[in-house]
Amino acid sequence: MGKWRVGVDSGGTFTDVCMFDETEGRVKIWKVSSTPDDPSRGIAQGVEEGMRVHGGATDAPLAEIGYFGHGTTVATNALIQHRGAKVGLITTDGFRDLLEIGRQKRPSLYDIFADKPLTLVPRHLRFGVPERLLHTGEVELPLDEDAVRAAAEEMRAEGVEAVAICFLYAFINPAHEQRAKEIVAEILPGAFLCTSHEIAPEFREFERLSTATVNAYLGPLMHRYIHRLSLRLDELGLKSAPHLTQSNGGVASFESAADAPVRTVLSGPSTGVVAAEALGTQAGFPDIITFDMGGTSSDVALMTGGATSQASEAVVHGYPIKAPMLDIHTVGAGGGSIARIDTGGFLKVGPQSAGADPGPVCYGKGNDEPTVTDANIALQVLNPTHILGGRMAVHRDLAMDAIGKMAGRLGLGTMETAQGIISVVTANMARAIRVISVQRGYDPRDYVLMAFGGAGPLHAVRLAQELDMTRVLVPRTPGTLCAMGLLLTDLRASFPVTRLTPLVDGSIPAIQAALAEVAARAGAWFEAEGIAEDARRVILTIDVRYEGQNYELSVPVAPGTFGLESLAALIAGFEAEHERLYGFTAEGEKINAVTFRAEAMGLVGKAELPERPLGAPEAASAIIGAREIWYPETGAFTESPIYDREKLAPGMAFQGPAVVEQMDTTTLVPPGVSARVDAFENLILDLA
């Protein structure tokens, strides 16, 4: 059905559309401003416009789309801005305050003004009911069903929209949670219900409780959003089943995503990493650090050997979440990040952002606080009159005025202040990359920096210089790479089960049983999704730790029967990873398997980017003009050629200073940096 594969990434400032014509093997892109009040409106507008412009569609613009994938920040933004549902909680008696007590960790140890994240369920809507399971799953105290009914009645009177249910050891025996859910469904038939054993069937009660609560908090909002978007797509003629990206880089059906919105909190950035994996490996760079800079934030990830590491849990905006996700680190540094002077008289940038509305000062929508984009407009790194290929006008005079006022307060020149904004935001982004590299035993100088997002190529070389990296890769459509990733990913689901098991010969049957259990759940998922036999893939891993340790390391397990050789390989793999991460192994210490995981993948057809022959290095034919750009290397405005990315063919090469412009982004090539186009139309920047 249809000849187009379409991916849509909805961000805070722009909505990106990437379209792959399966008949002709060509990629087309489109961007429109996001609509924060209702993101589905901007998505429908972007896809409709893109299909009309590039697909020639008329009556039913989306009728020729055979695959539709979507990445969104709706769940993330709702969590950040606390715009979720009114949630009630039912838990084991005596544990109603666990949501606030947490782990008693202080992430900002020396900050006496640090605020804890808002508790998503107020205390009067948290109910403890008598019940108790032992760690073996045996029932010590039966569930008090009358207490559950009383709690549900009270929540109904309070107008609760969603209910989270989490009992101790429910991940071993879910019977009490299942019965409580049945009772609550009778009394609150329209509420969104979430049990912990369904969303996070793993040990650690606080993290499991937090995950179930966040899922319930986001559930009604995501249901409404997906319903509105589905209606809009139907009206435009979409016939294929749409998919939504999950935090693990895979996609799921709209229905699955609506039931488990907690698994979409990194929906947007995850697909950019998926695309980076495919393009980096294709270009011959299996070791890369991804740098995705958008309008409100920058996301970074590390890829070794062509694969990005997965995390089974993370803290997202202050809330622990146990869900499979790509190991992505986010910092509040984007094109819309606002520059300000703090009480000590120092220049700060972010994390506050001007977003899409009112946007940077140069948009002329009423904002008077300069942003990173305004600094680039002032320096004329960005086109000082228009962006988006001429579709959006900007006002350099407004940006200059706002930065000039800040310069007066700092006692600096306007251009020095603008460059100072760039330098500060670069330092912020460099710290984020050190978190995923240096702090984990990786040297960023051994990696290629892949820059994408609307602002990534603009800042990539400055960031690489800050980290002593020597090479930058800018893909063909960097501003819409997250949307492109939706055309390069597969269906994915993860199935964990916690079974504390010592790694000794006598435990092999127990290990076999646990692996068989998660593999069977993966098989059931394949059947439910209707995935063909030849498109099924399962990756098995086991979380392992030394006895007495509090956290585990994930170790892959080879497929097939688990025996003595498999056990030895598992132990050796754990010790090697422990040595790499911590610098030692504990000789003679007992080793335990904790959680067994099966990651199921349903392979789908993907967009294929062809390799083209390299031509002559002469690039003068791609020059479309020149403009004066202010560089810190020269301390003055320097005339720089402007290259049209559409006209840069494989094999062409040139030297900085220069700027490469395209509809979705701008790439800065400072003095001393050389650029070349490879066979896959990637722009490779080599730093002196």
N, C-alpha and C positions, 0 to 999 in steps of 0.2 A: 504494500500500500504506500503510494507516494514515492517521490524521488529525492526528497530533501530530509536531512537530519538536522535538527535545530537544537541548540543549547542556549539557555538564557540565564544570565547571572544578574540578580537584582541586588545592587549595592546601595549605599547611603546617598551617593551623589548621582551616579549614572546607572542605567540598566543596559547591560551589554547583550547583544544577540549575535551568535555565531551560526552561520548556515552553511552546510556542506551539501553540494549538489552531487548526488551519487552517480548521476548519469555522465556528467562531464568531469567529475573529480576536482571541482574547484570550491574554494572557501570564500564566503562573503561575510562581511561583518556590518553591524549597525549599532548605533548608540542613541539613546534618548535620555532625557532627564528623569530621574526616579520620582515617584509620587508617594512621599512618606505617609500621607493620610490613608492611602489605599495602594500598596505596592502592586496589586494585581492589575490595576488600571495602566500603570506604566509598562508592565510586562506585555499586556495585550496590545498596547499601542506600539511598542517596539517590534514585536513579532509581525504585526499587521503591516507596519511601514516597511520593514525589512523584506517581507515576502512580496509586497507590491513593487518595491524598487528593484530587487534582484531576481525575484521569482516570476515576475510578470503576472501575479495572481490578481483576480478581479472580484468575482462574486463571492467566492469562499476562499479567502486568502490562505487559510491553513489546511485546505483540503489535500494538498500534495505533500504534506509532512508525514513521513512514515515513522519518525522517532522524535519525541519531544522530551528534553531533559531540562531541569530547572534547579538552580542553586539559589538559596535565599538567606537573608539575614533577619527574617521576621522573628524567629525564635530568639536569636542572639539579642536583637534590639529590645525585645520585650523583657528579657531577663535583665539587661543593663538598665533599662528605664523603669523597671518594676511596673509593667503594664499587663501583667498576667491576670488570671482569674482569681476569684475569691475561693480559697482552698480550705477544706477541712482535713483533719488527720485523725486516723484511728490507729492506735498502736498498743503494744503490750502495757498493761497497768504498771505504773512506776517509771515509764520511759517517755512520758509526754514532753519533757523538757530537753530530751536528747538533741533535738533540732537546734536548740540554742547553745547547749553545753558543748557539743561537737567534740573535738579532740584536744581542746585547750591549747591549741597551737597559736603562736603569735607570729604571723608572717612578717610583720614590721616590728621587730623586737625592741628597737630603741625609739620608736615613734610613739610618744605618749598621747598624741592626738589622733592616732589611727582609729578609724571607725570599722566596726564589724559590719559585714553585709546585712541588709535588712532580712529579718526572719520572715520567710514567705507565708507562714501560717501563724496568726496571732494566737496567744495562749488560750483564749476562751474558745477557740475552734479546734483545739487539740484534745483528743479524748483517749484516756487509757482504759482498756477493758480487761477484765480478768481472763487470762489464758496463759499457758506456758508450755513450751516444748523444750525438751532436753537437747543437748548438742548432737545426740544420735537421731533426733527426729521423733523420739517417743513422746507421747502426750503425758505430761505431768499434771497439768490442770486443764480440763476441757474449756472450750470457748464459751463464754457467757453470752449467749445470743440475745438475751434481754438487754444487756448493756450495750450491745452493738445497735439494737433497735432504738434505744433511748438516745444514743449519740446521733444516729441518723435523723431522728425526729427533731433534735435540737438544731442540727445543721440545716435541715429544711426550713425551720423557722427563721434562721439567720440568712437565708438566701444564698447558701453555698452553691457554687457552680461546678466544683470539682472536688473529688475526695481521694486522698492517698491512704493506702492501707499497708502497714508494715509491722509484722510481728517478728519476734526473735526466732531465729533458726527456720524461718519460712523457706529459705533457699534449700533446705534439706527435706522438709515436709510442708507443702503448701496448703494442706487441708484447711487450716483455720482461716487463712487469707481468702481462700476460695469461698468458704461459707459466709464470711463477713461481707464479701463482695456481693453475693446473692441477696443478702438481707438489705444492704444499702441500695441495691438496684431496685428493690421493691418499693422502698420509701422515697428514693430520689431517682425516678425513672429517666429524667432528662440530664442527669449530671454526668460528667466525665469521670470515670473510675479507673484507678491505677493501683495495682498490687505490686509489691516489691519483687515477688518471685517471677513475675512476668517480665518486668523491665530490667532487673539486675539480680539474677539468681546466683549471687556470690556472697561470700562472707564479708565481714566488717559492717556491723549494724548501722553505724552512723552514715557511712557513704551510701549504703543501700537505701536508707531512709531519705537522705538528701536527694538521691537520684529519683526516687518515686515521687517525692514532693515537687521537684522541679518539673517532672513530666506532667503531673496533674496541673501545676501552675500554668504551663504552656498549652495544655491540651485544648481547652475551648477556643483559645485564640487561633491556634493552627487549624482547627476544624473549620472555623469561620473563614479563614483566609483561603484554605484549599477549596472550600465550597465556592467562594466568590470567583476564584481563578478558574476553576473548572467550568463554571457557567459562562465566563467570558470566552474561554477557549472553544467551548461548544458553539457559541453564537458565531464565532469566526470560522467554523467549519472543521475543527480538528477532529479527525476520526481515530487516530492512534491513541493508545493508552499513555498518558503522561507519567513522567517519573520525577522524583525529587531526590536531590543529593543528600547523602548522609555524611556525618563527620568522618567516617572511615574511608571516604573517597569513592564509595560505591553509590549506586542509586537504588531506590526502592519505589514501589508504587505509591501514588498519592494516598491511598487508603492506609497503607502501612505507616507512612510518614505521619499521617494525622493521628494515629494511635500511639506513636512513639516519638513525639516531637523533641524529646531530650536528645535523641540521636542525630538531630539536625542542627545543633547549636554551632557547629563549624561547617555548615553546609556550603556557604559561599567560598571560603578559602580552600577547602579540601580539593575541589576540582581543579584549581590552578596547580596544585602540587601534582595531581594525577597527570595533567598535561605536561608539566615540567619533566616528570619521569619519562614519559614517552618521547618527548622531543630531545631531551638531553641524551638519552641512550641512543636515539637515532643519529644524533650529530657526533657521537663518539666521546661524550663526556658523561660517564656513569657516576662521577662524584661531583655533585653540585650542591650549592646552597641557594634555595629559592628566596626571592625577594619580591613580594607582592605588595606594592604601595598603591593604595586607592585614595579616596577622598577623605576618609576618617581615620584609617589605621593602616599599619603595615604588618604583614604576616610573613614569618620566615620559617623555613624548615630545612633539614639537612638530609641529603640523599647520598647513600654510599652503595656502590655496586649496582646502581640502577633502581634501588628501592628505598622508600622512606619508611622509617621505623613507625610502628603502631604503638599506641598507648592504650591500656585497658581502662585507665581512669585519669582524670585531670581535674583541676580546679578552674572553673570557668566563671570569671567575674565574681569570685569569692565563694562559689558554690561547688562542693565536690560532686563529681558526676562519674559514675561507673558505667561507661559505655565505650565501645571501640571507637577510636578516633585516630587520625593521623597526628603525629607528634608535631604540632604547629604552635609556634610562640607568637603572640600578638602584642603590639605596642601601639599606643595612641599617637601615631605620627603619620599623617596623611596630607594630601594637598590642601585640605580644608582646615588643618590644625591651626589654631589661633595663637599668634605670638603676643606676649605680654611682658610687662616688667614687674617683677615681684617686689615685695616690701623691702628687700635688701638692695634693690636697684639693679638686679641681674636679669638678663634676657632669658625668658622661658618660652618653649613652644609646645603646645598640646598639654594634656590629652583632649581638652575641649576642642570641638570642631564646629565650623560654620555650616557643615552639611550641604544639602542641595538647596535649601531655602532658609535663610537668605543667601547662603553661599559666600565665597570670598568677596572682598570689597569691590574687586574689578568687575563682578557680575552686575553691579549697579542696582542691587535689590534692597539697599538700606543698611547693610552691615558696615560698620566703621572700624572694626578691629582687623588689622592686617593678618593674613594667613600665609602659609608656605607658597601657595599659588600666586598670591600678590607679590611676594618677593621674586619669584621667577618671572613674572610679568614686568616688574620694575627693572630687573637685570636684562630683560629682553631675551632670556633663554627661551621662554615661551613667546609665541607670536603675540605682539603687543596690541593687536587689533581684533583678532578672532581666533577661535578654537573649533574643534570638531569639523575640520575641513571647511571652515567658513560659515557653518550653520549657526554659530553662536558668537555674538559680538562681545568683546571685553573692553574695559575702559582703563587704560594705563594711568591716566591722570588721577583717577580716584585712588588707585593703589599707591602711586607716588606720594599723594597727599597724606594718606594714612601712615605710610612708613616714614615719611618726613617728620610727622609729629612725634613718632616714637624715637627717631634719630635725635631730635632736639632734646628729649628727656635723657637720652643716653650720652649726649655729647659727641656723637659720631656723625659722619656723613650719611646721606640717604643710601648710597650704594653700599657702603660698608655695613650699614644696618641690615639691608636686604641680604647681603651675603652672610651676615651673622645669623640671620634666621635659618638660612640653608645649613650652615655649619652646626647649629644647635640641633636641628632635627636629624642631621646625619649622625651626630653623636648618640642620639636616642636610639636610632635604628642599629647602630653598631653594637650597642649594649645588648639589644635583643638577639643579635646573631651570636654574640659571645656566650649567651645563655645556652644555646643549642649546640655550640661547637666547643669552645675552650673549656667550659664548665663540665663537659661530658667526655673530655679526653680527645677531642678532634681539633686539628690545626686548620683554621679557615684558609691559610695560605696554600693548602693542598687541594683546594676546591675551586671550581668555577662558579662565579656568581651569575645566576640566571635571573634577569630582571623582567618583571611584567607588572600588570596593573596599569591604570591610567597614568600614574606618576613614577612608576619604578624605573623605566629607562632614563628619565630625566635626572634621577639622583644616583644611578647605579655606579658610575665611575667615582663619584665623590665618596660613596660608601666603600667601594673596593679600596680606594686610596687610604681610607681611615683604618682598614683592616689588613693592609699590606697584601691584598689579593692582586693577582696579575692579569686576570682575564675575566671579561664580562660577556655573557651571551644574551642577546635580545632576540626573542623569537619573532616570526613574521607578523603576528597580530598580538602584540603584548598587552594592549589595552583591553582585549576581550579574551585573554587566555583562560580565565576561569570558565567562561562560556564554552570555549573550545574543549576544555577538559571534559565537559558533559558528553562530548562526542567520542571520547577516548576511554571511557570508564565502563565497568561492568556492574551487574546486579550483585549486591553483597549483603551478607548477614552474618552475625557472629553469635555463637552458642557456647556459653561458658557453664561449667559446673564445678563447684568447690567440693573437693574430697581430700582432706588432709591425709597424705600417704607417705610413709618413709620410703626412700629410694634404696631398698634392699631386695635381694633375690625373692624373698617370700611375698613381696608386694606385687609381683608381676601380674597375677590374676586380677587384683584390684585395679591396677593401672589399665589393664586391657578392658575391664568393664567400664571404667570412666571414659576412656577414649571411644568405646563403642557407643556409649550413651550420647555423647555430643555428636558423633558421626551420624547416629540415627536421627537426631533432631535436625541436622543439616539435610539429611535425605528427605525428611518430611517437608522441609521448606522448599526443596527443589520441586517436589511433587505439587505443592500448593501454588507455586509460581509458574508451573507448567514449563519448566526448563528442560530442554532436550538432554538426553543422556550424554551426547558428545560435547555438550556445552557446560558440563558440570565440573567444577574443581573444588577440592577441599584442602585447606591447609590446617594441620594440627600443631598446636603448641601447648606447652605445659609451663605454668608459673612455678618456679623453683626457688627455694631459699635454704640457708643454713638454719638448723634448729635454733630458735631463740632470736632470729632476725625478725624484723617487723615488716619488711617489704621484699618483694620477689623480683626475679629476673625471668623474662620470657625466653624459653628455649624451644626451637622447632623440633618436631618429631617426624621422622621419615614415615611415609605411608607403609602399610603392610602390617604383618603380625608383630606385636611388641614382645620381644624376648630378651635374653641375657645380653646380646650384642646391642640391642636398642637401649637397654638400661645403661650400659657402659658409655654409649655415645651421648646419652642424655646428661649423665654426670660430667663427662668431659666438656660438653658444650656449656654447661652451667659454670664450671670452673674457669673456662676460657673467658666467658663474658664477665664474670666477677673480677678476674685479673685485669681485663681491659678497663672496666669502669672504676674499680677501687684500688687497683695496684697490688692486690694480694689474693691468695686463696688460704682458707683455714684448714690446714692439714688435720685429718682425723676427726673433724667435726661431722656430726650427722647432717644429712641433707634430706629435705622433705619436698615432695610435690604438693602443691596447694590447690591450684585451679587449672582445670583442663579446658582447652578451648578448641573449637572448630570454626574456622572462617570459611563460609561457603560462598562461592562465586559462580554466578551464571554468566557465561561469556556471551556478549552480544556483538553484532557487527559494528565496526568502528570506522571513523573517517580515516582515510589513508592519505598521507602527505607525500607526494612523489619527489624523487631525487632528480635534480636537473643538472645537466653538464655545466662545468665551469667555463666561463668565457674570458675575454680580455680584462685586465685589471683596470683599464682606463674608466673612470667614473664621472668624467666631466659632463656627459650627456644627462646625468641625473640631477645636475644643479639647476635649481629653479629660481635662484636669486641669492641675495646676501643681506645681512643686517648687522648692525653694531651690537655686540654682546659684551657685557662687563664680566671679566674673569679675575679671580683673585691672583692668578699667576702673573697677570700683566698690571693689575691694579687700575685698569682703565677699560674703556670700551674698545673692542677690537673687531674689525670687520671679519665676518665669518660666512662662508658659503652655506647655503641651505640646500640639502639634498631631499628629493622626493623619494620616499621609501618605495612607492609603486614603480619607480624607474630604476631602482638599484637591482641589477641582475647578478646571479651567481658568478663569482670570480672578480667582481669589481672591488677596488680597494682605494682608500684615501686616508689622509692625515688630518688630525685636528689642528687648530680649532675648527669645529663645524657643528652643524645641527642637522638632524634627520627628522623630517616631519612626515606624519601620516595622520589619517583621520582620528585614530584612537589614542595616539600618544606622541610624544616628542622625545628623541634621544639626544642627549648632550655628549659631544666628543670634544673634551677640553684640549688645550695645547699639550703636545707630547704624547697623545694617544693615537694609535692607528686603528683603522676599521677595515673590515673585509666582509664580503657576503659569501657564505658557504653554499654547498649544493642543495641545501634544504631551505634556502632563503633566510637563514638566521644571520643576524648581524653580530660578528665577533669583534670585540674591542680588546686590544692588547695594550696594557699599560707599560710605559717605559720603566 
